[in-house]
Amino acid sequence: MLPTTSVSSRSQGNGALSPRDAARHTAGAKRYKYLRRLFHFRQMDFEFALWQMLYLFTSPQRVYRNFHYRKQTKDQWARDDPAFLVLLSIWLCVSTIGFGFVLDMGFFETIKLLLWVVFIDCVGVGLLIATLMWFISNKYLVKQQNRDYDVEWGYAFDVHLNAFYPLLVILHFIQLFFINYVIISDSVIGYFVGNTLWLIAIGYYIYVTFLGYSALPFLKNTAILLYPFALLIMLYLISLACGWNFTKMLCSFYKYRVK
């Protein structure tokens, strides 16, 4: 059983935080603490962040059980340690450099690609998805009897980062070994292998996102977050029937963006 929140942090047992504790738990205070720790590497728990990255592939439920524990001990669902974000940034840099090498890009073209992947593919899309999911979950998924609870925006962004990491590894690392020799060829096996990797990567994203929101006990009907699987499989089958090669389209797009 998960530990319960300490009663000492509440005021007079009425369930409301004292003014001093409330100031410590505002969104601004949490954001300031998180950003401040970005400049103190010795305070980051990189070993635990690596553990999370490993289990996002093997057992993502265990990662979200830790989010439960953080809520009980620190009164917040979102991460307070930026170590995961730092390691993800390193993964982005390494994988993008590998992508640039495989696509035979020059130094400045690779730098442009890196900036695009970091600020558009990861951060930009992440901000959009996190904000959309934050709005939808608070507007439509919160249980009627628990209106005092809401989904933290920081948690919504953490869910995106958790789901984005497996997608990044599959599409920007594992796929690199097959691009030049298998995937971008005009053969059937080429777009089958490439599109199957896309199916697995986006499927992982949907599943890990679902686990993130289903882990919140005050949300209902989170199973609807699995509905995009049907559209994903349909699009996958159509792509095989029509001979669409998603990876080849992505490579062409990246080359166009860095010109």
CORPE-V654433 format. One line per field, one symbol per residue. ss: DSSP state (@ for helix, = for strand, . for the rest). phi: phi as a letter, one per 40 degrees, with the letter a starting at -180 (. if undefined). psi: psi as a letter, one per 40 degrees, with the letter a starting at -180 (. if undefined). A space follows every 50 residues. Layout:
ss->???
phi->???
psi->???
This chain:
ss->......@@@=......=.@@@@@@..@@@@@@@@@@@...@@@..@@@@@ @@@@@@@@.@@@@@@@@@@@@@@@........@@@@@@@@@@@@@@@@@@ @@....@@@@@@@@@@@@@@@@@@@@@@@@@@@@@@@@@@@=.@@@.... ..@@@@@@@@@@@@@@@@@@@@.@@@@.@@@@@....@@@@@@@@@@@@@ @@@@@@@@@@@@@@....=..@@@@@.@@@@@@@@@@@@@@@...@@@@@ @@@@@@@..
phi->.ccccccccbbfgcgbccdcccccbcdcccccccccccbbcccccccccc ccccccccaccccccccdcccccbfacccbbcdcccccccdccccccccc cccfcccccccccccccccbcccccccccccccccccccbbccdcbccba cccccdcccccccccccccccbbdcdcbcccbccccccccccccccccdc cccdcccccdccccccccbbfcccccdddcccccccccccccgcbccccc ccccccccc
psi->iiiihhddeihfeeeiiiddddddeiddddddddddedegdeeigddddd ddddedddgedddddddddddddefidiiehedddddddddddddddddd ddefiadddddddddddddcdcdddddddddddddddddeehidefeeii hidddddddddddddddddddecdddeecdeddeieidddeddddddddd dddddddddddddeeheeiifedeeededddddddddddddefhgddddd ddddddde.
